[in-house]
């Protein structure tokens, strides 16, 4: 069953007792539906019954549902909560379970949602995820949704609906926020509020469970703040080696506490925060935290691959207790040192916890990162790094102009390379003139402008590469099915031609709408197989 047929079977529309549309929901199984608390409040509150319309199952009769006890998380009005799980009064066995999935989220990540705006029987819309500069209110749980150009506006009717990662089809969140539709609560945050959802969720967690276990009686609160600040402010390419001391030391406990606070899922289970703790780390600012205790190098490598299925580029990784691993030398030499040496190239942030400053692995990591970033007083070296970064950004922007127009719904990054080049030229001129004081005064600001621009560019290139790869995959599938039809003597079959031509046109002519193209390719594949099955 293709993605689109599956999606139809887990989409539902929710009504109040007067038949008015309140929002949408997502089927978890034959008994349960996930939605936003504000949708239930619109229908009369958590003790009210909602009418459930199985819009993707023409043969299914509407049902009634009420909130499951213990599964009610209303919004606090500040960017937290807004969840509810409903139980149907009778099971609907023909539904398909929505694929809730843990995964790292990234700025500009393309997603989609199906809602029921007023006067509509249901529509898709596309959006991109916001980044750290668009926090979800004081609570920081929600992620901003920015609809793409010409997409259906997000608003009433989209509340409670699933948000799908465009590349994989996984459900990565739910639309929250009354009457706005411009916020999403991620699956990992939902699991923090409602651990019961884990039975319907796939994907490995960001932070190993052992990080939440007490490791000592004392916690160095000032170091917790240092960890929180690093997650909030460290630039891509940064490698931070931490000497934690023994497993139960105050610094070791503080490091783990700071990591848990940065995790969407586990941070919600923290019972109380130290009074002296100031700024919390941004929610989701750690993409993966691995406890290396007792693990082999291959086990850590597999944990990284399992969580970061699309690669480590642009991510924030933590590996702690490296000395306590089963193979510390192999772990450092084969896994961590290569990552640290490419941190700037990959745009990753790497936090590595060792028990002792004298650990052999510490020297190996630091030797591998020498030269990755020039010293603060090496102005010429810093200008060379800036030049390389701006040229990389210029290449990405040129690539964007070539590739983005070949697809629909691509949010274009602003052109920044030319302006950054002009500023860099001023710095170069001042250096040549011997005005080191002027360069020192202004180079920090330019580095802070270039780093996020390049990070945005790398993510955009990854998005575009993914679109190109997906289109090539669809083209290959279409060609293979077409060749199968020709080999079986079905060349020129009018029914197959009627299915083949639209698919080919969507993949070859003009901007490609990948979702429509994928549906067309599935339709053609089904038609070919049906014709083959009909033959004697």
N, C-alpha and C positions, 0 to 999 in steps of 0.2 A: 504494500500500500504506500503510495507516494506521500510526500510531506503534506500536500494540499488536502488530500482526502483525509489524512489523519487529523489535520487541524479542524476541518469541518466537524469532525466527530467529538471534539472536546471544547468547542465554542458554545457558550450559552448566553442567552439574554435574560436579564432579571427584571421582573415587574413587581409593583406593589399590589395590594389587594384590589385597587381600582383599575388595574391594567396599565398603569403608566410605567414607561420604561425608566428604570432607575440606574441601569448600568449593565456591566457585563460580568461574566464569571468564567472560570477555567475548570474543567472537569478533572478531578484527581483519580477517581475510580467510579464504579457504578453507583456508589452511595454519596460521594463527597464532591463539593464544589468550592473552589478557592475564589475569593473576591476581596474587595476593599471594604473596610468597616463603614466608610462614609456612604457607600452604596446601600448598605443595610439600614443605616440611619435615615437615608432618604425614603426608604420604604416603611419607616415607622419605628425602627430601633431593634436592638438585639433580641427582643422577645416576639417580634413580628414574624409572620410567615411570608416568604417571597415566592412568587410564581417563577418557575424555571422553564424557559422555552429553549428546547434543543434545536437551534436553528440549522444545524448541519445534518439533522436526521429527520427527513420529511415524514418517516413512518412513526416517529416517537410522539407520544402525547405529552403536553406540558405537565410538569410536576410541581410539587410544593417542597420548600426546604426551610429549615430553621438553623440558627447558629448552634454549632456543637459546643457543649459546655467546656470551658477552658480554652477555647479557640477564638476569643474575641479580644482584639488589640486595637482599640480606637486611637485615632491620631491625637497627639498632645497639642496640636496646633503649631508646633515648632519644628516640623520636619522629622517626626518620629512616629512609628506605628502605622496604623490604618490598614489592618488586616482582619479577615474573618474567614472561617471555614464553615460551610453549611453542610447539613446532612439532608438528603432527599427522603421524602416520606415513603417512596418506593424506589427500588433499584432500577437503573436503566442499563441493561447489559450490552446494548449496542454501541455505547460510547467507546472512545479511545482515550487512554490516559495521556494527559499532557506531559511532555518530557521536561520536567523541572530539572535544572542542571546547575551545579556550582561551576563557575569559571571566572578567571580574572577579567575584569572589565577595563576598557581603555577609552580615553578621550577620543571622540570622533567615531567610535565604534557604531556601525550601521545596524539599526534594529527596526522592527516593524510591529504594528499592533492592529488588531481588528476590533473596531468599536461600532456603536450604534448611535450616531449623531441624530438629533431630531429630524424627523421626516425621512430617515434612511432605513433600509432593511439591513444595513451593515456595510462597512467599508474598511479597506486597509489604509493605513497611512505609514509613512516611513519617517524615521528620525535618527539623529545621532546623539550619542551620549555626551553630556558635558563633562568637564574635568574638575580638578580641585578648585579652580577659581569660581566655580558655580556650586558651592556647597548646599546641601539640602537643609537649609535652616540651621538654627543653633544646635539641634540634635545631630545634624550631619548624616542622617541615615539615608536620605533620599538622594537620587541621582537625577540631574536635570535632563530633560528630553528636548532637543531642538529639532523641529520637523524640517525635513529637507525641502528644497525648492519645489513648488507646485504640489506638494503632498497635502492630503486632507488635514485641515487644522485639528489639533488635539484640543479636546474640550469635553463638555457634557456628552455622555454616551460612551466615552472610552474608560471611565472609571471602573476599576476592578478587572480590566482585561489583561491578558498575558502580553508581555513584551518578549519578542523573539529575537535572538541573534540572527542576523540576516545570513551569515555564512554557514551556520550549522543547523538552524531551525530549532535549537534548544530554547526553552523558556528560561530567561535569565532574570525576570522580574515581573512586577504587576504595576499597572498605572494607579497612582494614588494622588491625593490632593483634591478636595471637593471642588467641582466646577472648573478645574484648570486643565487636568490631563497632561500637564507639562512636567510631571515628576514620576519617577519609578522607584519602587523599593526593591532592591536586588534579592535574589533567591537566598543568598547567604545571610542577609540581614533577616529575612523571614524565618530562616532556621534558628537564628538567635532568639527571636521572639517565640516561635512555635516549633520546638524540636520535633514535635509529632510529624512535621512535614518531611522528615528524613526518609520515611518509608516510601515516599513518592519521588525522591530526589536521587539523581546520579551525580557523578563527578567527585573528585577527591577534595577535601577541605584545604584551605589556604595554610592553616597553621596546625601542626601536629598537636594531638591531644595532650601530650606530656607538657607542653608549655603552660597549661592551665593548672598543673599540679603544684602544690607548695613545695619549694626546694630549700627553705630555710626559715628561721624565725624572724629575721630582720630583712628589710628592703631598703636599699639606698634610694630614697625618694628623689634626691637631686639627679641621680643617674637615670632614673625613670624619665625625668624631664629632658635630659640630654637625648635619650632615645626618641622621645616624642618629637623633639625639635629636629632630629635628623630625618625622621620620616616626613616631616612637614616641609623641610627646606633643602635637603641635600640634592644636588644637581645630578643629572644622568652622568654616568662615568665615574661616580664616587665609589671608592672601596674603603670601608671602615673596618679596621682590625681591632677587636675589643679583647682586652685581657680581663677575664671575668673572675679569676681565682677559682677556688674549689666549687663544686656543684652547689653547696649550700651557702655560699658567700652572699653578702648583701648586694654586690654588683651582679652576680649571676642571677639572683632573684629579680633584681631590677630590670635586667635585660629582658628576661622572659615576660615580666609584667608589662613592659612597654610594648613588646611584640603582640601580646594578647589585646592590649588596648587599641592597636592598629588594625585588628581583624574585625571584619563586619560581623562574623558569626559568633566568635568567642567573647568579644568585648561586652556583649549584652549579658553575659553570665557573671561578670565581675560584681561581687556583692557590695563593695564600697571602695571609694577612692581615698587615698591619703589626703588630709586637709591641705598639705603643702603643695600638692600637685597642681600645676598651672594649666597650660594649654594642652588639650588632648591631641594625639596624632590624628590626622585625617582618616576617616573611616575608609577601609580598604586600601590603605597606603602600603600594605605589605601584600605582595602577590603570592609568596610562598615562604614559609618558615619551616625548616627541617631540623629536627633534633637528631644529631648524628650518633648519639650514644648507642654503642653496640652494633652499628650498621656497617656493612661493607661499602666500598666505593661504588660498586654496581648498584647496591640498594639505594644509595643517595641519588645516583644518576637516574635510576628508574623513577624515583619519586619526583624528580624535577620534570622528567619527560611526561609523566602521568598527569601532573597538574598543568604544566605549560605546554600544551599539545601543539601550539603554533610557534613555539620557540621562545627563547628567553629575552629577545630584543625588547628594550623599553620597559622591562619589568624590574621589580624590587625583590631581591632574594636575600634570605637570611639562612645561614647554616651555623648552628651553635653546637658546643661540646665536641668540637672537631678532634681534640686530643683523646676523647673517650670513645671514638669510633673503633670498629673492629680493625680497620686498616687506615690509620691516619696518614701515613706516607702516600699510599696510593690515592686516597681521597684528595689530598692536596695536589699531588703531582698530576693526576689524570683528570680531575674534575674541577677543582676550585682555582688552582693557579691559572689554567687556560682561560677560565671565565674572567678572573681578575685582570689578566693581561689584555683582554679584549673589552673591558668594561666601557671605555670611552667609545670604541667603535660600535658596540652593541647598544649603547645608551642605557646600560643597566646600572642599578645601584646594588651594591653588594655589601652586606654586613656579615662579618665572620667572627664567631666567638671562640677564643682559645682559652685554655685554663691558665697558661703561663706565658709571659712575654718571651721567655726563653725557648718556647716550643719551636722545634725545627720548622714546622709549617709556617710560622710567622715570618721567618726570614725568607722562605721560598715565595710566599705571597708578595712580600714587599719587593723582592728582587724582580718578580715578574711585572710589577707595576711601575718600576723606575722608568722615567721618561714618558709615562703615559700623560702626565700633566706637568708642565714646566713649573719651576719654583716661582713664587710670587715676584721675586726681583729679576727674573729672566724675562724682560719685556719683549725681547726679540722672539724668544720661544713662544710666548703667549700670543704674539701677533701672528706667528706662523700657524699656530693651532686655530686661531680665529679665521685666518685666510682659508685654511682647508675646510673649516665648518661652513663658511659662507659659500664657498664653491660647491660643496655638497648640496646645500640648500638650493642653489641656483639650478643644479642638475635635476633635483627633485621637482622644482617648479616647472622646468621645461618638460619633464616627464608627465607631470600632471596635465599640462596643456595638450599633450599628445594623446593621453589615454582617457582622461576623465570624460571627455566629450563623446567617447564611444559607448558610454553607459548612462542610463537615466538615474536620477536620485543621488548623484554624487555631490556632497558638500565640498565646495572648492576652498582650499586654503588661500588666504590673502597673499599677494605677491610681496615678499619682504626682502628678498635677496638684494635687489638694486639699492634700496635705502641703506641696508646694512653694509654693502660694499662702499657706499659713499662715506659713511662714518669711519670705516676701516681705513679708507684712503687718507682721511685726516690724521688718524693715529700714526699711520706709516710716515706721513710727511713730517709730523712732529718728531718722530724718532730719528729720521734722517737729519733733521735740523738740530738734533742734540737736545731737544726740549723734553728730557725724561720726566721732569716734574709734571708737565701737562699730560703726558701719556699715563703716568701713574694715577693721576686724578680721574681720568675718564675711562680707562680700560676696564675697570670692574663693571661699570654700567653697561658697556658694550658686550662684555661676556655674559652678563645676565639677560641681555636682549637676544643674543645669538643662541644660547643654549636651548631655551624653550621653543624657539622657531625651528631649530634643527630637529628637536624631538618631535614636534608636530609634523614636520616633513617626513621623518622616518615612518611615523605611524600612517601618514597618508599614503606613502609609497607601499607599505604593507597592505593597506586596504585595496589600493589599485591593483597590486600584484594578485591579491586574492580574487578580485573581480575578473581579471584576465584569465587566471587559472580556472575559475569556475566556468567561464564561457568556453574555454578550450575543452574542458571536460564534457560539457554539453554537446559541443560540436563533434567530439569523438564518439559520444554515445549515439548521436543522430546518424553519423556516418556508418557506424557499426550496424545499427538496426536497418539502415537503408541497404547496406551490402548484404545483410542476411535476407532481406526481402528479394533482392535481385537474384541471389544464389538459389532461392527456392522458387524462382519463376514468377514472382509477383511484380516484376518491373512493369510500370504503367497501370497497375491496378488503380481504378478511379477512387476507391475509398481510401486507399493508402496515400495517394497523391493529395487528397483533400486534407489529410492530417500532416503530411510531410511539408508541403509548401509553406504553411504559416510558421512552422518551427524553423525552417531554414531561413525564412525572411527575418524572423526575430533575432536570429544569431548572426546574420550576415549584413542586413541592410540597416543603415541608420543607427542611432543610439540603441543599445541593447537593454531591455528591461528583463533582468535575469530571472525574476520570479515567473513572469509570463512565459519566458523562453523555456524554463524548466518544466512548467506545466505542459507546454506544447510538446516537448521532447517525450515526457511521460505518456502523453496522449498517443503520440505516434508509436512508441514502443508497445503500448497496450494494443493498438490496432494491428500491428504486425503479428504479435503473438496470437491475437484472436483469429486472424486470417489463417495462420498456420495451423491452429487447433481445429479450424473448420474443415481443413483439407483431409481427405481420406489418407 
